[in-house]
């Protein structure tokens, strides 16, 4: 299965571990370019600044990866005291994945956000409870 990972770039180290585990299980993994560049080239890469500098469009690029995938995996961990954090870009990516008909998995349960609870639950997200073997 081809899996596109969506996440906060704050989770880069954990996401690289998850990608490696998924690949060991025979999956192809599509990572956000910020994770790829951090892993390979520059840890200080800022995809938003890059768009302004050279026309790079991180959001459109990641949407294309979502379209090319079989499923989306949201890596949602604690960030700044918020359990199972899903940021604005990841929420946007989840909405797009839902729109194009991709199954959406989360590593951890959905966060409790008063302002998007109904919307995020409408995406029919499947929680893996931190068990990658549940991706099918």
N, C-alpha and C positions, 0 to 999 in steps of 0.2 A: 504494500500500500504506500502511496505517496502522501506524506503528511507535512502540512505547512504549520510551522510553529508561530504562534502569536504571543507576544509578551512585552512587558516593560524591559527596556534595555538595561535596567538595573539588575536584572536576573541573568545576565549574560553567562556567568560561570556555571550556574545551575542548568541553564538551557543547553550549554555545550555538553554537559554530562548526560542529559536526557536524550539529546540528539545521538550521541554515541551509543547509548543503550538501545534506542529504536533501530539504529543501523545494525547493531548486533542481532536484533530480532528479525532482520531482513527487510525493514522498511527503508524507503528513500525519504530523506528529510530535506525540506526547504526551510531555510532560516531567514530571519530578517537580515537585511544587509548590514545593519549596525552590529549584529552579533558576528557575522562573517568577517567584517572588517576589523572588529575588535580582536577576533581570534587569530587573524592572519597578519594584519598590517598595523593599524594604529589604534591603541586603546582610547585615544582622545577624539575619535571620529564623531562628528555631530551631523547626522543626516539632514536635519532641518537647515543648518548653516550651509551644508553642501548644496542644497537645492537653490539657495539664494546665490551661491558662488558660481555654480556652473549649470544650472537648470536641472539637476538631478531631482527626481520626484520620488521620494521614498514611499509615500503612501500609494501612488499608482503602481510602483514597482511591486510592492507587497501584495496589492490586490491581484496583480497578474499571477503571482505565485499561488495565491489562494485559488484562483480560477483553474490553475494547472494541477492542483492537488486533488486527492481523493477525500481528504478529511483535514480538519483543522484541530490542532492541539493548543489550547490556551494554558500557558504556564503561569499560574496565579499563586504567588507566595506572599508572605507578609512583607509589606513595604511601609516605612514610616509609621509603624504601629497599626496599619490597616491589614487585618487578616484577609488572605486570599484576594489580594489587590488586583483589580482590573482597571487600567487607566483608560483615558479617553481614546487614544489610538487603538488600543486592543478592543474596546467596545465597538468602535467603528468597524474594525476588521471582522469582528463577530457578526455584526449586522450585515456586512457585505457577504460573508460566507453563508449566512442564512439565506440571503437573497438569491445567491447562485446555487443553492441546494446542497451545500456541503455539510456533512455531519460535523458537529462541534463537540469536542471533548475538553474537559478541564482537568488539570492535575488534582486540584482541591475543590471543595464545594464552592458554589458561587458566593460572593460577598453579599452583605446586606446593605444595599444602597437605597435609601428611600426614594431617590429621584429616578432610578431606572430598574427597580425590581421587576415590574410587570414586563417591561421591554426585554430585559435580559433573559427572563424565564421563557418568553415566547420563542426563543431561538431553539428550544428543545435540546438543551445542552445535556450531555452525558458526563457525569462526574466519575473519574477513574479512581478516586480515593487513593491517589499516589501509586497506582498499580498499572504500569504500562501494558501488562499482559491483557488488560481488559479492552484494548483497542482492537476492534474487529470490524 
